[in-house]
Amino acid sequence: MQEVYKTLYCDVAVIGGGTGGCAAAIEAARRGMHTIVFEKGTSLGGLATNGYVPQIAGGIEGICLEFAKRLDAMGQLRRKDESKDYYRNPSFEPEYGKIVLEDMLYGAGSRVVYDCTCIRVDTEGSDIDCVYFYTKAGLLRCKARIYIDATGDGDVAALAGVPFEVGGQEFAGLNQSTTQGSRWAGANLPKYLAAAEAWRKEQIAKGVARPVPMVYALEEEAIARGEMSRHVCNRNTDFFRVLLPNTPEDNASFVTFSFHSYYCHNTDPEDLTRQILEQHQLMKQFHAFLKNHVPGFENLRLVGMGSVPGVRDSRRIFGDYMLKSSDVCGGVKFEDGIARFPGMFDAHHPTSDRWVFQRHMHLREPVGSAVMEPEEKGVCCTADMHPFGIPEGYPARSNPRDYCEIPYRCLLPRDVDNLLCAGRCCSSEFHANGAMRIIGPAMGTGHAAGLAAAVAVTEGLRPRDIPGTRVRQMLIDEGVALDKPCDGYWQELRETEGELVVTPGDFVAIKPTQAVDMKDRMHLV
């Protein structure tokens, strides 16, 4: 083994420089902690910036809101409706995302060490004594008072002996599908949308009640010709794309996360390699397909592939509380809630490229505000939706007008006292993990972890000895709006009256009682 060439000492060590880790380090440093972020890559932001997933989904509060506002002030954020005073799933320029996070980190007084990979953790009793990183110079050792695992994969927690789970019980241990993010330029979106709408009307005129999107139908033809190995687009929604800031719609730059791999084992490097190779081939096929067969994409250019694999879930640590899927589905609130998830029940299907998503779970009894179907076999409970058998109970989905909270206890790993977690490796069930992994909640859990770490160091406490209610109140005192209403993930539709119904694609949608703007068809029927 290499020699230790240097030992760094600090109050708070954050391992992982994704959005959650950055929020943790910023908060700890602002509270006077000597803080260091250790990042295996060479820029901050993780999957959001380096994986081309630059869309801020989930509750945008606290440090996450500050991040969005800084990007907005620089002209590097695109909001769906500039007239509104809230942010709903805004997109940002990923390169500026890296820079803004560095500005915030160093402005707070933290430092970062790039190009270092955590390979070993030494423990002493119930504490981590030190963490080792592989670097080109040799082994780098860090000794801190509090450690925060923001690796996404729970690497530090696993190496420290914290119990964890990988994959979904319902899916025989398989992970959610992974998706390669990519960046494109040269699209004429008005031309494409006009062609897609004309095609939809033509199909309806032919008697097709609910036609599939044009691009999906054209993919069917390309697959039949042998030009594509399988579908990239979803049969229930339009071609998914996120428009980037400062780009005209008739010569658009956008990102898409539509290149999926299934039957994934996301802690196995050989399987990750299989996924990446498959996704690169899909990208090549899809590029040629769009240029040659889809109006508006004749001049399309592929300008970037994500350098971080699009992993949605891997290790989920066992903590003092495990966020239940029913908590997310039912909009459950907690007295120690430190972050909020105003989003749909968001699991990406582990095996089915027909469904792509799984938006429901099965409950034996109603929970909170969950939207439940009256029959045990729901409208989406097919053999390919549930390949290992249909679970007992009634299909249930999260209510789009509600939200769930993430309790502080989910950040506290079992068996190790001076460790906190942030982001998707926090303690949750398989389906509930969707409430942890996206940018808003990841930064929310990071914000809370950084605050708790600072309190622990300052007062000589173990993080689990700090009441979660106190952490929540301290966040509120900082201006995090945990005590204010949260409108759910359809904020611009919050005044739309109508019945909640299940649609093809396993979505919950609003059936309006009166005519409304249909610009967001995914959410209206």
N, C-alpha and C positions, 0 to 999 in steps of 0.2 A: 504494500500500500504506500501511496505517496506520503511524504513528510508534510506536516502542518507548517506552512510557510508563514502564516500570520494568524493571530487571534484578534477578533474585533469584539469590543465590549459595548453594551448599550442597555438602556432600560427596556425598550420594546423592539423586538425583532419581528418583522413581517416577512413571511416567506411567500412570495407570489406578488407580482406587480400588476395584476389585472385591476379592473375597476374596483372590486371589493377590497383588495389589498391596499390600493392607493387611498381609498376613503379611510381605512383603518389607520394608516400611517399619518395622513394629514391630521386627523383628529388627535391622535396621541401626541404628535409633535406640537400642535397648537396648545396642548395642555402642559407643555414644558418637558416632555419626555425626550431623552436622547433616543432617536428612532432611526432604524435602518431598514430599508426594503431590499430583499435579495430576490433578483429576478433572473430566470434562466435565459430569457431572450435579451434583446438589445434595445427595447423600447417598452413603454408602459401601455396599459390598456387591455392586454390579453386578447381574448377572442373579439372584443368589440372593435379594436383598432387593427390588430395584426391578422385577425381572421375575417375581416370585412363583414362584421355584424354591427355597423355603427347606427343602431336605432335604439333609443332609450325607452325601453318598455318597462311597465310596472309603475309603482309609486315613485314619482320624481320629487323627492323631499330631501332636506338637509344638504349634505355635501354633494349629493347627486344633482339637486336643483342648482347649486352654485356652479357646478360643472357645466350644466346646460346653459345657464345665463352667461357665463364667460364665453362659451362658444358663440352664443347668440350675439353678444356685443361685438365679437370679432367678425361677424358676418359668415360664420362657419357652421351655422345650424339652420335646418330647414323645418319650419313648422307647417302643419297641415292647414292651419287657419291663423294667419298673422293677426286677425282682429280679436282673437280670444286672449284672455289673460292667463291661460293655463297651457301646459305643454302636454300633448298627447302623442306618444310615439314619435318624437321628432327624430330626424336623421341628422348626422353631422359628418363633416369631412374627417375621415379617420386619421389622416396625417396630422391635422391640427389637434385631434383628440390626444395624440401622443404628447404633443408639445404642451397643451394646456395642463395635462396631468403632471408633467414635469414642473411646470411653473407653479402649480398649486403645492406640489410636494416640497420643492425647495423653498418656496415662499413661506411654508409652515415651519421650516427648520429641519426637515428630515433629509436624509441622504439615501442614495440608491447604489447598489452594486449590481451591475449587469453581468451576463454571461457566466452565471454560476448555478449549478444544479445541486439540490439537496440530495445527499446520498446516505447519510447516517445521522442517527439521533442517539445521544447517550443520556440515560436517565439515572436519577439518584432518588430512590424511594418513589414517591408519587410525583416528582418534579422532573422536568427536562433540565439536564445539566448544561448541555451544549449541542449545537447542530453543526454538521460538517457539510461543506460544499465542494464539489469538484470544480476546479478552475484550471486554466492553462498554466498558471504559476505553481500549482500544487494544491494541497488541501487548505481551504480557508475555514477556520473555526469561528463560531460566534457563541458568545456567552451573554445571555440576556436575563433579565428578571422575569419578563413575560414574553411569550411567543404567540404569534397569531398565524395560523395556517390558512393562507388564502391561495393555495396552490390549485384549487379546483378539484384535484384528484385526491385530496386529503393525504398527501405524501408524508408530511411531518407527523400527523396523528397516527398514521399506519406504522411508521418507523418507530414511534414512541410506544407502540403496543395498544393503542386505542382500538376497541372492537369496531368493526364496520360491516356494511353490507354493500354488495355490488349487484345491480340488476334488479329486475322486477320479479316478485314471487309469481305473479300471474303469468309471466312470460318465461318461466323456467330459468331465471337468472340472466336473460339477455338484457342488454342496455337499450336505451332509446336509440333510434336511428341517428346517425351522424350526418352532417351536411357541410360540404365545402363551400365557404364563402368566396365570392369573386366580384371583380369590378369591371364594368363595361362602359363603352363610350360610343357615340355616333348613332344613337337611336332616335328615330322620329316617332315619339309616342303619340301625338295627335293622329298621325296617319294610321298607326297600329290600332288605336282605340276606335277610330271611325270604321275601320275594316272589321274589327271584332263585333261592333254593334250592328253593322249591316248584316253580318253573317248570322248573328243571333236572331234578328228580325226575320231573316229569310227562313231559318229553321222553324221558327214559330209559325210562319205562314204555311209551312209544309205540314203543320200539325204536331210538331215536336213540343210537348208541354214544357219541358225543362231541358233545353239543349245544353250539352257540355260546352265549355269554352272553345272558341275557334282554334286556339293554339293546341289544345288537347286533341281535337279531331284531326288536325294536320299532323300531329305527332303519330297518331294511329297509322296514317298513310305512310309516314317515313319509316316506322317500324316494319310495316308490311313490305316495304321496298328494301329492307335490310340496311337502312342508313342510320338507324338508332337501335341500341340494344334494348331499351325500355323507355317508359315515360319519365320525363323530368317534371312536367307540370301536373298539377292536381286536377282531377276531373270535376271537382266541385267548386273551385274558385279560379279566378283569372291567373295568368302568369304572374308569379309573385316577384315584385321588384320594389326597391326603395330608392327613390330619387335623391340624389345628393345635392347639397347647397350649390348655389352659383352656377347653375347649369340650365340652359333653355330647354324646354320640353321637346322642341323639334330637332335638337342636337344634344340629346340627354346623356348624362353620365349617371349610372345607377349601380347599385349592388344587388345581387340576388343570392339567396341561400336555398337553392332548389336542387342541388346535386346530392342525393341521399344514398347512404349505404345502410343495409339492413343486416339482421342477425349479428349484431356487433358485440365484441368483448373489448371494452375500451381501456383496460389496463394491460392488454396483451400487445406488445409492440409489433408482432408479426400481423396480427389482425388489423391493427391501426394502419399498417402499411398497405394491406389489402384494400382497406376502405379508401385510402388516399389515391392509390392507383386507379381504382374503379371510378372515383369521382373525377379525376383528371380526364379519363376517357369520355365520360358523360359530358364534360364541359366541351371537349373538342367536337363531339357529335352534335351537341346542341347549338354550338356556334355556327356550324355549317348549315344546320337545319334552319335556323332563324334567318341567316343571310339569303338562303336560296328559296325559301318557301313562305316566309311570313312578312306581309307588308309592313313597312316602317323600319325594318332591320337590315335593309340592303347594305348599309355602310357600317354595320356594327363591328366594333373592335373589342377584343379581350385585352384589358390593360393591366390586370392583376389577379393573382390567385392567392388566397389566404395562406400565410406562412404558419398559422396555428391551426391544427385540426379542429373541425367543427364538432367537438364532443359536447353533448348535452348533459350526460351523467356518467359517473364512474363510482368511486367510493363515496358512501354516505356514512358519516361517523355515527356511532351510538352516543347520544348526549343525555343530559339530565331530562330532557323532554324530546320526544320524536314527533315532529309535526305530522299529523295524520292527513291522509288524503281526504277524509271526511271533514277535517278542519277547513281545508281549502274550499272544498265543494260547498260546505254549509256556511261559509263566511264567519267562522268562529273568531271571537275577540278574546284577548288575554289581558290580565292585569299587568303582566310584564311584557306586553307587546312592544317591540322596539322598531319594527318595520312593517310595511303594509304591502299587500299584493292585490291590487284592483284589476285582476286579469282573469281571463278565461282559464278553465281547467286545461292546462297546456302540456300534454304528453305527446311526443312524436312517436308514432307506432314503431315498435321494434322489428316487425316482420312484413308489414303490408304496404307495398307501393301503390295499392289501389286506395287505401284509406288515408295514408300519410299521417293523419292525426288520430289520437284517441282522446276525445273530449269528455268522456264519461267514466264514472266508476259505478259500482253496485253497492247499494245500501239496503239493509234489511228494514230500517226505520228512518223516517225523515230526520234530517239534521239541519238546523238553522234555516237559511234561506235557499237551500238547494232546490233546483228545479228537477222534479222527479217525474218519470213516466209512470202511467198507471199499470202497465203490464210488466211482468218479470222479464220477458224477452222483448227488448226494446226494438225500435225501428232500425238501429244500427248494429244489433247483436247478431252478426253473421259469423260464419265459420272462419272467415279470414280476419275479422275483427278480433275474435277470441280463438286463436288457433289451438290453444291448449285446454279449451273448455270454457263455457260461459259461467262466470261466477254467480253464486246465489244472490238474491235480492233484486231490487228495482234499479234500473239505470237512472243515474242522477248526474246533473251538471251544475256548475257554479252559476249563480245568478249575476248577470251582467251589471245589475244596478247595486251590487254589494261588493265587499272586499273581505279578505281574511287578514289576520295579523300574525306575525312571526314572533314567538316568545323568546326572551333573552336566554332561556334555558336551552334552546336549540344550539346555542353557540358554545356550550360547555361540554367538552368531551368527557366521557367516563374515564376514570382511573388516572388521569393526569391533571394536576392541580394548577400548573402555571401555563396552561395552553388554552387559547380561544380559537374558534374557527369563524371564517367569514365566507360568504358566497355559497356555491353549490355543494360544497362538501359538508355543510351544516347538517344537523340531525333531522332527517325527514324520511317518510315513506317514499316509495318509488314515484307514485303519481304526484305526491305533494312537492316533489323536488322542483317542479316547474315554478313554484312560488319562490324558490331560492336562487335560481340560476340566471335569471335575466338581469339586465344592468341595474334597474331601480332597486329591487330587493337586495341584490349583491352589494351595492354601495350602502344600502340601509343597514344590513348586517355588519358590514365593515365599519361604518360610522359608529355603531354601538359597541363593537369589539374594541375599537381604538379608545373610546371613552372609558370602557370598563378596565382596559389595560392601564390607562393612566391613573384611575382611581386606585387600582390594586397596588401599583408601585408607590403612589403617594402615601397611601394609608397602611401599607404593609399587609394587605389582605389577599386571600386567594380570590380569583374572579368569581367562584361559586359562592363566596361568602358575601358578595355584594348583592343586595336585594334587586331583583329585576325591576321592581316598581320604582326603585331609586334611579336606575339607569334610564327608564322610560321618562321619568320626570325631568331628569337632567337634559335629555334630548329635547323635550318640550321647552324647557327654559332656554335652550339654545336657539329655538325658533323652528324646530322640526314639528310639523303640523299634525302630530299624532292625536291631538285632542280636538282636531277640526274634522268636519265631514270629508268623506272621500267618495267621489262620484262613480267609481267603477270604471271599467275600461271603455265604455261607450260615452265618454263625457259629453260629446256634442249631441248625443241623442237622449240626454238625461230627461228632457222635457217631452220626449215622444211617448204618447200614450199608446198602449197596445198590449196584446197577449204575447207571452213568451212561448215560442214554439221550437221544436227540434227540426232542423233542416238536414238535407243530405250533406254529408261531410262531417256529421257529428257535432254541428254547431248549435248553439241556442241563438235564436234571432227574435226580433220584435215584429209582430204582425200589426202594423199601425191601424188605429181606428179611423184615421183620416189621411188625406193625401199629404205626403212629406217629400222632401228632397231625397231622391234615390241615389245620390252620388256614392253612398257607401253600401252597396248591395249585399255585401257579406253579412251585414248586421240588420237588414230589413227584408221582409218577404211580403 
